[in-house]
Amino acid sequence: MMAARVGYHLGVTSQGREVDQDALPLRGHLPDWLEGVLLRNGPGLFETGDYHCRHWFDGLAMLQSFTLRGGRVGFRNRHLVTRTLEQARHNGRIQGSGFATDTHRSLLKRLRGLAHPVLTDNTNVNIALMAGQAVCLTETPVPTAFDPDTLETRGPLPFTDTTELHLSTAHPMADSHSGDLYGFGIRFALNSEYLLFRIPAGTRRRRIIARLPVKTPAYMHSFALTRHHLVLSEFPLVVTPLDMLVTGRPFIENFRWLPELGTRFQVFDRQRGTHLATCVGEPCFAFHHINAFEDQAGRLQVDLAAYPDADVIRRLYLEPLRRGWTEPACGEAWRFTLDVRRGTATRTVLGERGLELPRIHAARCSGRDYRYVYGTGNHVPGALMDELVRLDVGRGTHLTWSEADSYPGEPVFVPRPGATEEDDGVLLSVILDAAAGTSHLLILDARTLEERARATLPIPLPFGFHGEFLPDHAG
């Protein structure tokens, strides 16, 4: 890898332009079967008017679409028009609770929020299909619908049930056979509880599968789903709910790191909702689960893009992020083997290369044994995300892609229609070319990480979080 000459800071710089371009300059050739739309979500504005957010996770949402048809790549981006965006633009402050940006609410308003919470609609994290509509998601249960062709905001798409939650995963898991979505949420109170739910295909109704009382809820961004189980990974980053009302601190700054608690894996029967076990392992933290499955011996294997502690949250505040640091910026692929009878969780490291924003061949492997995971990596300390990684979790070997001054986003795996092998497909990743001052869509062979094509944008894009590829045909 060539040494970086230009930093990644354009990736955490606001982008106010909205672009429509039918055909981007293309180098190479798209596979003739690759037809569809890549939809991406993430922060677009970190400042607007008098508003300044403090953390990368609080950037105001911007949607991106890459249309791949007829051997051409079109591009469009739009800022998601939400109450939060309008408040930031016109008032210089927001009312809904952000991740780490102060809302300046009085104690009285915070106390009222216990009964009637003001939740952010800045849905800047993920994209899903729900009841036939494309929606943006964040960690509050307020999906925002949008037109997947024009990217125009359609507005809030509330659930049709009466379940009240304060936090909900931005990573619902789909059952590839039924189309049902599974998720979890947290209700904060003097007696808090975790709730696991299923959203039947074609509906917006959350059906509660299980509830678990909890005194000090953990911060959890995602969860694990297998063929027979649901698993909540309680990292020892926990909160006393009353603190969120009385301290006046932003949401995440009320949580405390208590490593003596270990990591507690709460295991549930997926069909009956029965709480089967609490399996305790060494302390760690993760935003993202890679996959989970039951092995041939019936043991649960839970794979995470894990960190030894939660310090990564501090490093992603905008001030230190823009200033730069010298530590590696991504986790490692860790596997926890859960012994439900003994209540233990034993850790092994799946590979030597760092990994974040992990993606697998989900339709084929989600909830099942698998071999390959793709993600962003960090090779040069302080360079944030400077490579793409393909990890063979069975052999512990890896391949990487990198170029000088290039900072990739999440690699989305797209299988070739009719493929019989797990890794037969391509990866789509949005790359910031810091030296050129722009971004491009990179298409790599998922088996070799060799470049197939790249389409260059007229603007640089801030680093995004997650996205989905919607094929024009069934694969």
N, C-alpha and C positions, 0 to 999 in steps of 0.2 A: 504494500500500500504506500502511495506517495504521501508525504507529509502535507498536512493542511496548511494553506497560506491565509485563508479567509475564514473567520469564525462563522458560527451558525446563527448569529443574532438577527438576521432577516427573518428567521423562523419564529421569532417572538416579537415581531414588529407588526403593528396594525396594517391591514390592507383594506382601504376604503373603496377601491375600484370594483365595479361589477362588469364582467366581460361576457360577451357572446361571440363565439368564433366557430364556424361550421367545420373548418378543417385546419388543424394545427400543423405546422411544419413537422414532417415525419421522417425519421431516419430508420431504415430497416423496413420489415414487413410484418403486418399482423397475421397471426394464424387465420386461415380462411374460416375456421369454425368459431372464432372469437367475435360474437355479435351480442351486443347488449349495452347496459349502462352501468358504470361504476359511480355510485353515490358516496360522497364523503362528508363527514361532519367534523367540526372542531372550532376553535376560537378564530374569529376574524378581526375583531376590534378589542384592543386592550385599553384604549383611551377613546373617548368621544365627548366633545364639549368639555365640561368640568369633571367628568367621571374618569377615574383611573382605577383599574382593578389591581389587586396586590398579588394575585396568584395566577399562574398559567391556567389553572382549571376554571377560573372565573371569566376568561375571555368571552366576549359576546359572540354568539353562534353565527357561523357562516357555512352554507351548504355549497358543495361543488359537485358537478356532474361531468363525467367523461363519457361521451357517446362513441362507441366503437362499432361502426357499420361500414360495409363495403370497402374495407381496407383503409378507412379514414378515421380520424379521431377528432370529435368536436368537443368544445368545452364551454361551460357556463358556470358562473358563481353568483350567489345571492346571499345577502345578509338575512337571517331569520328575523322577521318582524314580530317582536314579542312585546309584552308589557314592560319587561326588564329593559329592552333596548330603548323603548320610547322614554322611560323614566331616566335612563342614563343620559340620553341626548338632551332632554329638555329640563331636567331637574338637577343633573349632576350627581345623583345618588339613586340607589335602588331600594325597594321595600322588601322584596322577597329575600330570604336568607341565602346568601352565597356560600361558597365553600370556605374561603378564607378572606373575604372582603367585607369589611364592616358595613352594616346597613344603618348604623346610627339610630337604632330604635330605642325609645325610652323604656325604662323598666316596666311601666304600665302596659305599653304595647307588647313587650315580650311576654308578660304574664297573660295577657289576652290571647296571645298566640298559642298558648297551650291548648285552649279549647278551639280556636279558629286560626290555625297556623297560616301564615303568609309564605307560600312556597314559591321559589323562583321558577319561572317558565323559560329560563335561559337554557334550553335543551341542546347543549353543545357537545354531547359525548358520543352518541351512537345513533344508528338508524335501524329500524325494524319495519316489518310489514304486519299490520294489525287490522283485522276485519276489512281486508281489501284496500287499506290505505297505507301510504308511506308515512311514517312518523319519526320524529326526532325524540331522543330520550336523554335524560340526565338522571341524577340520583334522587330526584323528587318525583312523585307519581303524577306528573302533569305532561303527558305526551303532547307534542305539537305536530299536527298534520301539515303536509306540504304536497305540492304537485310534483311528482317525480320527473315530469317532462320539462316544466318551466321553472321549477324550484320556488314558485310563489308560495308564500305562507298561507295556509288555510285556517290556522288558528288552533286553539286547544281542542283535544279530542278526549273528553273525559271518559272514564270507565263508567259502565252502567250499573255497577254494584254500589253498595253503601259502605264498603270497607274503608276506614280512615287510616292512612299511613303518613308518617313524617319523612321516611326515607324508603326508597325502592331501588332495586338494582337497575343499572343502565344496561345490563347484559342478560336479558331474558334468554332462556335456552329453548330451542325449538326441537320438538319430536319430529324426526324426519319422515316418519310414517303417518302420523295423525295430523301433523301440522299444528298441534297444540303448542302454546308457549308456557314455559314454567318460569317462575320468578320468586323472589322473596322481598319482604319489606320489614321495616321496624316501626313500631309505635312507641314513642317515647312518653313516659309517664312516671309517676312514683313507683308504679309496678309496670315496667315495660315488657314488651314481648316481641319475639320474632314471629313472623307469619310467612308460611310458604304457600304458594298458590299456583293454580293452573288456569290459563286463559284458553278455553276451547277454540278451535280453529273457526274463523269467521265471526267471532264475537269480541266484545270488549268487556266481558264480565269475568272478574277474578273469582274463582272458586277456591275457597280456603282448603288446603290439604292438611296443614298442621300448624299448631301454635306452640311456642315454647317461652315460658316466662323467663325474664332475665333482669337482674338488678343493675348491672353496669354493662350496657350493650357495647359491642365491639364495632369498629368501623370496618365494614366489608363492602367491597365494590362489586364483587362477582361471587359465584358459587359453583358447585359441581353437581352434575346430573349424570347418572348412569342408567343402565337398563332397569334396575330395580331399586335404586336409592337416590335420595337427595342429600347433599352434604353441605352444611354451612361451616366455613372455616373461620373460627373466632380467633383472630389475631389479638395479642395482648395490648392493643391500642383501644382503650375503653373510656367510657364517659359516665359520669353521674348525671342523669338527665336534668336535675335541678340546676346544675352549673350552667347549662345553656340558657336558662332563664335569668339568672341573677348576675352573671359575670359581665354580660354585654360583649363578650368576645365573639368573633366569628365562629361559625360552626366547628371547624376542625380543630381550632385552638383550645377547645374545651376537653379534648381527649388527652389521656395520659398513657405513656408507655410503661407497662408493668410486666417486664419479662418473666417475673416469677410465676405468672399465671400459665406460661407455656402457650402453645397453640392448641385450641380445643376444637376438635372436629365433631360437630353435632350431626349424627347419622340418623336419617329417617327412612322408613319404608315408603317408596314412591307411590304405591297404590293405596295403602291403608292410612298413611300419615302417621304411623306409630313412630315414636322416638325410640330408636333401637339402642343407641349408645352414645357416650361422650368419650372420644379417644384423644388422649393428650400427648402431644409431642413437643419438641423443643421450640422455643419462641422464634417467630419469624413474622414477616409482613409481606403482603402481596396485593397488588391491584387486580391481577388477572390470573384466573385458572387457565391452564393449558388444556387439560382433558382429565377425565376420570373414568374408571372402568372396574369391573369385577374380573380378576384373573382366573385362571383355570382351577386354582385352589379355593376360589370363592372369596379371596381377600379383596378389600377395596384398595385401589391405587388412585391417589389424588395427586395430580401434577400441577405445580405452580411456577410462575415466574417470580421467584421469591427473593427477598432481601433479608439480611440478618436482623434489621430493625426498621423503624419507620422514619428514619432520618431523611429518606428521599423526599418526603413531603416538604420538609423545610427547604431543601435544595431547589424545589420547583416554584418557590416564590419568585416573582418577576425580577426583583432587584438582584438577588444572587444569580438567577438564571441568566440575566443579561450581562452581569459582571463576569460570569464564568467561574469555574472551580476546577479542582484537579482530580476529584474522585471519579471513578467510573459511574456511569449514569443509568445502568440497567441491572436487573436482577439476574439470577441464575435459574436454570431449570432444575427444580427439586421435586422429588417424588416422596410422598408419605404413604407408607403401607399401613393401613389401619387394621388392627386386630380388635374386632367388635367384642369378642368375649373378654379379653383382658383389658380393654379400654386404653390401648397404647397406639402410638403412631410413630413409626420408625422412618427416619429420613435417609435418602440416598441422593447423590448429585448425579444428574443424567448426562451432563456434558461440561466441558471446560469453558465453553464460550458463553458470554453473557447474553441474556435474552429478555426482550420486553415486547409488548404489543403482539403476543403470540397468536398465530392462526394455524389451523389444521384443515385437512379435507373433511369439513364438518359433516356433510351429508352422508359420507361413508363411515366416518370414524368417531363422531361425537358420542360419548358414553360407551365406547368400545375400545378394545386394545388397538393400538396404532403404532406407527413407526416414525413418522416425520412431523416435525413442527417447524414453522417458519416464523421469524420475528426480526425486529430491529436489534442491533447490537452496538456495543461501544468498545472500539479497539484502542483508540488513543484517549487516555484519561483527560477529561475536561472537554471532549469534543461532542458531548451529548450522544446523539444517535448517528454514528458515522459508518455503519455497515448493515447489510442484510445477512441473516444467518439462516441456514438450513441445518437442523440438528436431527441426527438419527438417534432416537432415544433408546433403541435397542443396542446399538453398538457404541454409543457415546461419541461418535465422530461427527464432524461438521464440515460444511462448505460455507464460504462467505463471498459476498460481492461488495466492493467498495471502489470509490474513485476519490481523488483529492478534491477537497472543498465541497463534497456532496453529502447531504444529510437526508437519509430516507425516512419515509413514514411507514406505517403498518403495511406489511405485504399481504394482499388479499389473494388467496388461492382460488383459481378458477379451473375446475377439472375439464378435460377434453371430453365432449360428448361420446359416450360409448366406451370410455376408458375402463380397463380392468385392473390397472395398477394404481395404488394409492397416490403416487406422485406424478401421474400422467396429466400434466396441465401446465398452466403458467401462473406467474405471480405478477400482480399489479401493485406498484408502489409509486407514490408521489415523491419526487426527489427535489430537494432544494439545492440548486446549483449556486452556491454563494459567490463564487468568482464571477459568474456571468450575471448575477443579480436577477435570476429568474428561477422557475421551477419547470419540471417536466414529468410526464407520466412514463415510467419505465416498465417494459414488459420483459420478464425473464422466463426462461425455461425452468420450471420448478424442479426438474431432476438434476440439472447441471449448473443452474444459476448463470447460464450464458445469456447474453442479451439477444432478444428477438427484435425489439423495436423501441424507440422512444419518441414521444410527441412533446414538442417544446411550447411552453406557454409564453404569452407576452408580459406576464407579471410574476413576481414571486408570491408564493402562498405561505401564510403562517403554518406552522406545524399543526396538523390535524390529529384527531384521535382515532376514530373508527369509521368503517364504511362497509357497504355491501355491493356485490355485483349482481345485477338483475339480468339474467340471460334472456334473449329473445325467444329461445326455444328451450324445451325440457331437455336436460342433460342426462 
